[in-house]
Amino acid sequence: MAISLLQFGLVVLLLATLPLWGRAASRPSDAVTAPSAAEGVEGVEGGETDGKEGATVRPWRIPGVAYAPATFLFCCGVEAGVGLWGSSILVSRKGLAAADAAQ
């Protein structure tokens, strides 16, 4: 119950701040500048751009990027496996009642 209230509070907060996102996106940033397509990004070949000056569209060529979705899928698989088989093992091996094991 407490987690659902927290999540609904976050939804309300994010919806209330939605107009601020447009202002922050349209404001020029002095601290971060993208390299030009000719310069490229370290480990990434330049050439293709998405119409924005200096933005290169090749995220899969950046070293280490492919590990993020692989790690996510691994974590989801482990979580699903434990969720599906955990209660069965508790009932069959540990002798717990099915209602207690499901909790």
LOZALUM-706445 format. One line per 10 residues: for each residue x, y, z of N, C-alpha, C. Coordinates in nm, 3 decimals. Example, Ala and Ser with C-alpha at 12.3 -4.5 7.8 and 13.67 -1.06 7.14 Angstrom:
<pts>
1.319 -0.569 0.780 1.230 -0.450 0.780 1.320 -0.330 0.780 | 1.285 -0.225 0.708 1.367 -0.106 0.714 1.290 0.003 0.787;
</pts>
This chain:
<pts>
0.083 -0.119 0.000 0.000 0.000 0.000 0.087 0.125 0.000 | 0.190 0.123 0.083 0.277 0.240 0.092 0.353 0.263 -0.038 | 0.395 0.155 -0.104 0.469 0.168 -0.230 0.378 0.224 -0.339 | 0.253 0.178 -0.344 0.163 0.230 -0.446 0.134 0.378 -0.423 | 0.122 0.420 -0.299 0.102 0.563 -0.270 0.224 0.645 -0.312 | 0.342 0.589 -0.286 0.465 0.657 -0.328 0.472 0.670 -0.480 | 0.436 0.564 -0.551 0.440 0.568 -0.697 0.337 0.665 -0.754 | 0.217 0.666 -0.697 0.117 0.762 -0.742 0.160 0.906 -0.712 | 0.228 0.926 -0.600 0.282 1.059 -0.570 0.386 1.102 -0.672 | 0.471 1.008 -0.714 0.570 1.040 -0.818 0.502 1.074 -0.950;
0.396 1.003 -0.985 0.323 1.034 -1.109 0.266 1.174 -1.103 | 0.206 1.209 -0.991 0.150 1.344 -0.976 0.260 1.449 -0.985 | 0.372 1.424 -0.920 0.484 1.518 -0.923 0.538 1.535 -1.066 | 0.555 1.425 -1.137 0.606 1.434 -1.274 0.508 1.503 -1.367 | 0.380 1.476 -1.352 0.281 1.546 -1.435 0.276 1.695 -1.403 | 0.295 1.731 -1.277 0.293 1.872 -1.238 0.414 1.946 -1.293 | 0.526 1.877 -1.309 0.647 1.943 -1.359 0.665 1.928 -1.510 | 0.569 1.869 -1.578 0.579 1.849 -1.723 0.606 1.978 -1.801 | 0.542 2.092 -1.769 0.573 2.215 -1.843 0.718 2.261 -1.827 | 0.783 2.228 -1.718 0.922 2.268 -1.697 1.017 2.195 -1.790;
0.981 2.075 -1.834 1.069 1.996 -1.919 1.093 2.066 -2.051 | 0.991 2.126 -2.108 1.005 2.197 -2.235 1.097 2.318 -2.222 | 1.085 2.390 -2.112 1.172 2.505 -2.090 1.317 2.463 -2.073 | 1.341 2.354 -2.003 1.478 2.307 -1.981 1.538 2.254 -2.112 | 1.457 2.193 -2.196 1.507 2.140 -2.323 1.539 2.251 -2.422 | 1.464 2.361 -2.416 1.488 2.470 -2.512 1.600 2.563 -2.469 | 1.642 2.556 -2.343 1.749 2.641 -2.292 1.884 2.588 -2.341 | 1.968 2.673 -2.398 2.099 2.625 -2.443 2.187 2.592 -2.323 | 2.265 2.486 -2.339 2.353 2.442 -2.232 2.494 2.490 -2.261 | 2.554 2.560 -2.167 2.691 2.606 -2.184 2.791 2.500 -2.143;
2.751 2.412 -2.051 2.845 2.316 -1.994 2.873 2.198 -2.087 | 2.772 2.154 -2.163 2.788 2.036 -2.246 2.775 2.075 -2.392 | 2.875 2.042 -2.471 2.868 2.065 -2.614 2.897 1.934 -2.684 | 2.817 1.902 -2.784 2.837 1.779 -2.859 2.948 1.799 -2.962 | 3.029 1.697 -2.985 3.133 1.710 -3.086 3.070 1.712 -3.225 | 3.138 1.774 -3.318 3.084 1.781 -3.453 3.094 1.644 -3.517 | 3.022 1.623 -3.627 3.023 1.494 -3.694 3.162 1.461 -3.748 | 3.238 1.562 -3.785 3.373 1.539 -3.836 3.465 1.490 -3.724 | 3.447 1.544 -3.603 3.529 1.501 -3.490 3.490 1.364 -3.442 | 3.358 1.336 -3.440 3.309 1.207 -3.393 3.322 1.195 -3.243;
3.285 1.080 -3.195 3.296 1.048 -3.054 3.401 0.939 -3.044 | 3.476 0.938 -2.935 3.581 0.838 -2.919 3.521 0.699 -2.930 | 3.571 0.620 -3.024 3.520 0.485 -3.045 3.402 0.479 -3.138 | 3.357 0.593 -3.191 3.242 0.597 -3.279 3.281 0.667 -3.407 | 3.247 0.605 -3.518 3.275 0.669 -3.646 3.167 0.771 -3.677 | 3.206 0.886 -3.726 3.110 0.990 -3.760 3.049 0.964 -3.896 | 2.964 1.053 -3.940 2.908 1.040 -4.073 2.758 1.056 -4.073 | 2.685 0.975 -3.998 2.541 0.986 -3.996 2.499 1.081 -3.886 | 2.412 1.175 -3.920 2.361 1.267 -3.818 2.210 1.264 -3.825 | 2.146 1.309 -3.718 2.000 1.311 -3.713 1.945 1.449 -3.743;
2.020 1.533 -3.806 1.974 1.667 -3.841 2.021 1.772 -3.742 | 2.062 1.734 -3.624 2.114 1.827 -3.526 2.264 1.838 -3.548 | 2.314 1.955 -3.532 2.456 1.976 -3.555 2.539 1.901 -3.453 | 2.625 1.812 -3.502 2.719 1.742 -3.416 2.665 1.618 -3.348 | 2.537 1.585 -3.366 2.482 1.467 -3.301 2.499 1.345 -3.391 | 2.566 1.243 -3.343 2.591 1.123 -3.419 2.492 1.015 -3.377 | 2.432 0.947 -3.476 2.333 0.845 -3.447 2.396 0.707 -3.464 | 2.472 0.661 -3.369 2.529 0.527 -3.369 2.559 0.485 -3.225 | 2.457 0.477 -3.141 2.485 0.445 -3.001 2.536 0.303 -2.979 | 2.501 0.209 -3.065 2.544 0.071 -3.046 2.693 0.052 -3.069;
2.758 0.149 -3.132 2.901 0.139 -3.157 2.984 0.194 -3.041 | 2.920 0.257 -2.946 2.992 0.307 -2.829 3.028 0.187 -2.742 | 3.153 0.174 -2.702 3.193 0.058 -2.622 3.113 0.047 -2.492 | 3.062 -0.072 -2.465 2.991 -0.097 -2.341 2.841 -0.076 -2.348 | 2.788 -0.018 -2.455 2.645 0.009 -2.463 2.566 -0.121 -2.474 | 2.618 -0.220 -2.544 2.545 -0.346 -2.562 2.530 -0.422 -2.430 | 2.615 -0.394 -2.332 2.604 -0.463 -2.204 2.483 -0.418 -2.123 | 2.434 -0.298 -2.143 2.320 -0.248 -2.065 2.193 -0.328 -2.091 | 2.148 -0.347 -2.216 2.028 -0.429 -2.235 2.050 -0.576 -2.200 | 2.173 -0.626 -2.220 2.201 -0.765 -2.184 2.189 -0.784 -2.033;
2.240 -0.689 -1.957 2.230 -0.695 -1.811 2.085 -0.684 -1.766 | 2.010 -0.596 -1.829 1.868 -0.580 -1.796 1.792 -0.710 -1.820 | 1.814 -0.773 -1.937 1.745 -0.898 -1.968 1.786 -1.009 -1.872 | 1.912 -1.014 -1.835 1.957 -1.114 -1.738 1.888 -1.095 -1.604 | 1.884 -0.971 -1.556 1.819 -0.943 -1.427 1.670 -0.977 -1.431 | 1.603 -0.944 -1.541 1.461 -0.978 -1.555 1.440 -1.128 -1.556 | 1.529 -1.201 -1.623 1.519 -1.346 -1.627 1.537 -1.409 -1.491 | 1.636 -1.361 -1.416 1.659 -1.413 -1.281 1.538 -1.384 -1.192 | 1.486 -1.262 -1.201 1.371 -1.226 -1.118 1.249 -1.310 -1.154 | 1.224 -1.329 -1.283 1.109 -1.410 -1.325 1.127 -1.556 -1.282;
1.249 -1.608 -1.295 1.273 -1.747 -1.255 1.252 -1.769 -1.107 | 1.303 -1.679 -1.026 1.284 -1.691 -0.881 1.136 -1.677 -0.847 | 1.067 -1.586 -0.913 0.925 -1.567 -0.885 0.841 -1.687 -0.923 | 0.875 -1.750 -1.036 0.796 -1.864 -1.083 0.826 -1.992 -1.006 | 0.951 -2.016 -0.978 0.991 -2.143 -0.917 1.010 -2.136 -0.767 | 1.023 -2.019 -0.712 1.050 -2.007 -0.569 0.941 -2.066 -0.482 | 0.816 -2.036 -0.511 0.708 -2.088 -0.428 0.693 -2.239 -0.445 | 0.718 -2.290 -0.565 0.711 -2.435 -0.587 0.815 -2.508 -0.504 | 0.936 -2.454 -0.499 1.042 -2.516 -0.420 1.010 -2.510 -0.272 | 0.955 -2.397 -0.227 0.920 -2.385 -0.085 0.812 -2.486 -0.045;
0.717 -2.514 -0.135 0.612 -2.609 -0.104 0.665 -2.752 -0.109 | 0.739 -2.787 -0.217 0.780 -2.925 -0.235 0.899 -2.965 -0.146 | 0.993 -2.877 -0.124 1.114 -2.913 -0.049 1.107 -2.875 0.099 | 1.049 -2.760 0.126 1.049 -2.711 0.264 0.918 -2.740 0.339 | 0.815 -2.788 0.267 0.691 -2.824 0.333 0.604 -2.707 0.375 | 0.625 -2.591 0.316 0.544 -2.474 0.350 0.405 -2.489 0.288 | 0.307 -2.427 0.348 0.173 -2.424 0.288 0.178 -2.338 0.161 | 0.095 -2.374 0.064 0.098 -2.303 -0.065 0.067 -2.155 -0.049 | -0.026 -2.121 0.040 -0.061 -1.980 0.061 0.056 -1.902 0.121 | 0.127 -1.966 0.212 0.242 -1.900 0.273 0.358 -1.886 0.173;
0.379 -1.988 0.092 0.486 -1.984 -0.007 0.459 -1.880 -0.114 | 0.335 -1.859 -0.149 0.299 -1.761 -0.252 0.323 -1.618 -0.205 | 0.318 -1.598 -0.074 0.339 -1.463 -0.023 0.485 -1.431 -0.030;
</pts>
